[in-house]
Amino acid sequence: FNITYDSTDDIFFPTDGVSSAMRLTLSPESLSKDAFYKIILEYDHYKGLKNSDRYLFIVNDLGIADSYNSNLKTRNSFSLGGSNFKGFDYRGIGPKRNGAYLGGNSFFTSTIGYGGSFLFDEKDNINLRLFYTNGSVWGSDYTSDNKFKIRSSIGVTLDFLSQVGPISLSYAIPLEKENSDISREFNFTLGSSF
């Protein structure tokens, strides 16, 4: 079940407006042996600066999940890293056991930033963003190390619209991390912008 509101001015490179969503996934006991629920809240706000193509933005995500009858399966848990938390590897944030990623039953991320075409012409379809992200994933049913530990990164993303769709290149440096986290400074995404 999804409810979405979007007043942003562009589907790929928004510079003004609000986008928010609530996503609910239910897998009831009567239909599944892995009965669980998952709720994700998303809120993105873009504010264009007067007489400029530049803008400020904030992107917030929050998720809660749990099993109805046992431990939440790791495939249904949340993961952080890669495209949803730049500066860290895919599934690079959070608990692991014997090399297996455990994820968590709860997560949040919050990103603030400043963007625009800067050195490029608006017709080039190139967007540059400076950003700071913080967040955490916690509450795994498979480990006792479930403390809420903040991670953060700072970086820059270059997004451009190509013939095959949006391409995003980013460079981010972790500022706060745990010993078990895996960093990844460069990130490449095809098919979505920041």
N, C-alpha and C positions, 0 to 999 in steps of 0.2 A: 504494500500500500504506500503510495507516494503522494505528497501534497507539495506543489512547487509554485513559487511566486517569483517572477523575473521581470524587472523593469530596467535592466541594463541596456545600454545603447548598442552593443555588439555581441554576437555570439562567441567569437573567438578572443577578441581583444577589448573587453569592456573598459571604458574610461569614466563612466558615470552611471549611477543607478544601484539597485539592490537586487540580489538574488538570494532566495532562502528556500530551504526544503526540509521536509520531515519525511524520513523513510522508515517504514515499519515492516519487519519480516516476522511472521509467525509460522512456526512449525509445530502444530498441536500434537499431543500424545496420541490422539485418535487416528492420526495419519502418518506418524513417524516414530520410529524407535529412538531417534535423536531429537526429541522435542526441545525446542528453544525459542526464544524471542530475541530480536535485535532492533534497537532504535538508534537512528543516526539523525542528528540535527546539523544543518549547514546554514551558515549566514555569511554572505560576501557583500561588502559595501565598497563602492567606488565613488570618489568625489573628484570631479574635474576641477582644475584650477582655472580661474578667470583669465581670458585672453591668452590661453596656452593650450597645447595638446597634452600637457602633463597632468598627472592625477595622483591622488593618495588612495590607498586601498587597505582594507582589513579583511582577512579571510579566517573564519572560525569554524571548526568542526568538533562535534562531541558525539561519542557513541557509548551505548550501554548494551550489554548482551548477557544472557544467562540461560542455563538449561532448566527445564521444568522438573526433571527426574534424576539427574546425575550430573557429572562434570560436563561442562560445555566442551564439545569436540574442538580440537585446535583448528580444524578447517573452518569452523564457524566463529572463531575468535578474531579479534582485531590485530592488525599488524601495522607497524610504522617503519618508514624508511623508503628510499627511492623517490618516486614522484610525489608521494604525500608528505614527505619530510626530507627536503633536500639537504645534502651534507652527510647523509647516512645511506648505507647500502640498502637495497630492498630487503625488508625484514631484518634490518640491522639494529633496530632498537627493541629492547625487551628481553625477557628471559629465554634461555635455551637450556636444553638438557641432552647430553650425549649427541650434540650436533643438531638436534631437532629444534626448530623454532616453536615456542609455546604461545607467543602472543599474549593477549590479555582480554579480560571481559569488559574493560572500559578503556577509553582513550580520549584525548583532546589534543587539538593543535590550534594555534593562533598565530597568524602571520600578519605583520604590518609592513607596508612598503610604499615606494614612490616609483612611478613609471612614466613613460612617454617615449616619443620617437627620438628625442635628444639629438644626436648627430645626423640622423637619417631624415629623409623627406617622408611625410605622412603617406605619400603614394607608394612608398617602397614596401608597405605592409610589414615593417619591422618595429618591434616594440622591445624596449629595454626596461627591466625592473630591478630595483635594489630592494632587498627584503631582509627581515629578521623574523625567524620562526622559533616558537617554543612549544613544548607539548610533552606528553607522556603516554605510556600504555602500561596498564597495571591490572591486577586482580585475576591472574591466571589460576585455574583450578588445579594445576599440576606442579606448583612450586610454593614453597613457604616464603620465598623472596618476592613479596608483592607490594613493597613500599612504593609510594608515589614519588617518583624521582624525575625532576625536570631535566629535559634536554633542550638545547637551543643551537641554532646555527644562523649565520649571516652570509649573504651571497648576492649574486647578480644572475639574472636570467635574460637571455636573448631569445625572443619568440619571433618567428616569421611565418607568413602564410605562403606556402609553396603550391605548385601544381598538384601535389599529392595530399595536401592538407597542411594543418599547422605542424610546425617543427619547433621544439624548444630545446635550447642548450643552456645548461646552468653550471655555475661554479659556486660552491658553498663550503664554508669551513665550520665544523662543529665548534661551539664555544663551551657548551656544557655536555658532558657525556659520561657514561659509566664504562668501567673496564671491559665489560662483555660486549659493548656496542661496537658495530663495525662502521667505520667512516667510508664515505665515497664522495670525493670533492666534485668530480665531473658527473653530470647526468644528461642523458639524451632521451627525449620523448618524441614520438611521432604520433600524430593524430589528436593531440591536445596541447593547449597552451598552458601557462603557469597553473 
